[in-house]
């Protein structure tokens, strides 16, 4: 992206598309028009670069892109408004700009290349077309507000897709965890409608196409106004070897107004149990595609809570002994997780006991990181570079494990 002072871009009127976009989940059609969008009933997306180039909307005064969603089926509707159009022209202060101008003049105005260039209005060429930007990711949207209001009313009695595999309660609010596949039309429709939200909240998020190998998990709140989607994740049954498979967690999303309630924990716990349902691999492994630190922390917290419950108050083997793969292997098999998960979870529980990393703990962490990243390290010839890489991993994992250690008891209570 060019610098703000660049003469080629400085005259192009643009607005941050994150700030111009608001998202609202509507469970009460009566208040829809009487209550305008505000910071209480709507949110901005975390990102929009997967919809708008450079996260900019060009060519409008005060553009507003408003997304509405029904709570259960996520039927979408969107409105775009602005206070007028902005004129945009290519300046002529630089040779590069003059060359670009001549090129545009030749294409759009059929003027000879030798003609003395004049300012070219390229507003129609550069102005953002919101419908073109969001259309491909906006599936089965309501055509007008009246249709959307009917969809809100219909969601009160909507059937939740899939089958219930767990329930949990937070502050008197009841939630249902549900398992589904693409064979369920309601689940397939819901996943397609999630596409636009994935693009606004998951960096690198992309649509998934129906396939028998997909395993879908949803969390719904059983609200007084009807069911409401709180979170979703999908796992792909990936064959690693001729006789084994693993579930690869590819997307996970907790809707903004349901964050902080343990929804992500419940989704990951259900994903862990899903491996037992499918019988994927000896350990029922599920892996992530480049997880964020937050997601990795939640996974380690769940693993630590499961390990603590399995070992009991007088663990045998001890947590320190679980730092080696030979000792961790049988425990991992009993828990149907990978040995590395047990080794990391044991480190979390050791940190929980003291909340201060000891020299022995740090040494065991570095050994774990070296074993877990053996293939990557083998490709690094320089010894100092390898040690530096391990040091960076250890620093990042120390911070994540500290957060996980502080949350184990809370997560254990949630999973109970």
C-alpha positions, 0 to 999 in steps of 0.5 A: 500500500502506498504511503499517504503522501504518495501523489498517486494515492493522496487524492483518492478519497477512502475510508477504513472499511473496518470502521465503515462496517457494522454487524448486528444480530437481530432477535427482536424484529420490533426494535429493528427500526426503532433502535439504530446501529450503535456500540451496544447492539452491533460490532465492527469486524476484526478485519475486512481485507478479505473483502476490500483491498487494503481495507479501504472503501474508495469514492464515498463520503461517510460510507456505511455498510450495515450487515443484519443477521437472524440469530439461528439460521444467520439469514443475512441482509445488508444495506449500503449508504453514503452522503455523496460521491467523492471525485478522484483523479490522477495527479501529474506531479510525477513522471510515473503518474503522467505515464499512468494518466496517458495510459488511462487516457488512451484506454478510456478517452481514445486520445493520442499518446502524444497529446499533452496530458490533462487531469483524468477523472477516474472516479468510476474506475476506482470507486469501490462497488460494495455489492461486488465486494461482499456478494460472493461471500453473502449467501441466500440473503434477504432481498429487502427489509420486509423479508428479513423481518419475516426471517427473524420471526421464523427463527424463533421456532427454527430447528437447530441442525444436527444432533445434541452431543453436550449441554452447558450452562453459563450464568443461567443461560443454557447452551447446546453443542451439536454435531452435524454433517453436510448431509443435513441441509440446515447445517449446509445452509448455515455453513454457507451463510457463515462464509461472510462472517469467517471473512470478517473474523478469521484471517485467511478464512475461506469457504468450505465445500460439501464433502463427506470428510467434514465434521461440523460442530455448532453451539447454540444458545437456547434463548427465550426468543428462540435458538441463537448460534454462538459458535462453530467449528469444522474438522476435516478427516485427513488420511495421513497413512494407509491405516490411520487418519486425523481430524484437522481443525480448519476453522473456529469462530465464536460470534462476538457477543458470545465471547468470554462465556466458554464457547470456544472451550466447549467447541474444542472439547467437543472436537476432542470427543469427535475423534472418539466418535470417528476412531481417527488414529490410535490417539484420536489426534486432531490438529490445527492449521497454524493456530493463533496463540489464543487458540493454542492456549485454549487447547493446552488448557483443556489438555491440562484439565483432562490430564489433571482429572485423569491422574488424580491428586497423587499422580503416577507417573509424576508430572516431571516424569511425563516430560519424556515421550516414553512415559507420556505415551501410555497416558496419551493412549489412555486419553486418546491424545498425542504424546506431545499434548500430554507433555505440554499439559504436564508442563502447564500443571507443573507451572500451575503448582508454582506459577514460577518457571524453575530452571528444571521446568525451563529445561524440560520445556526446551527439550519438549520444543526440540523434540516437537519441532525436530523436522523444522530444526533439522533443516537449519544448518547453523547451530546458533540459529537452531538455538535461537529458534528454540529460545523464541519458541520457549519464550512464546510457550512460557507465556501461553502456558502461564495463561493456561495454568491460570485458567485450568481450574475454571476450564475444568469446572466448565467441562464438568 
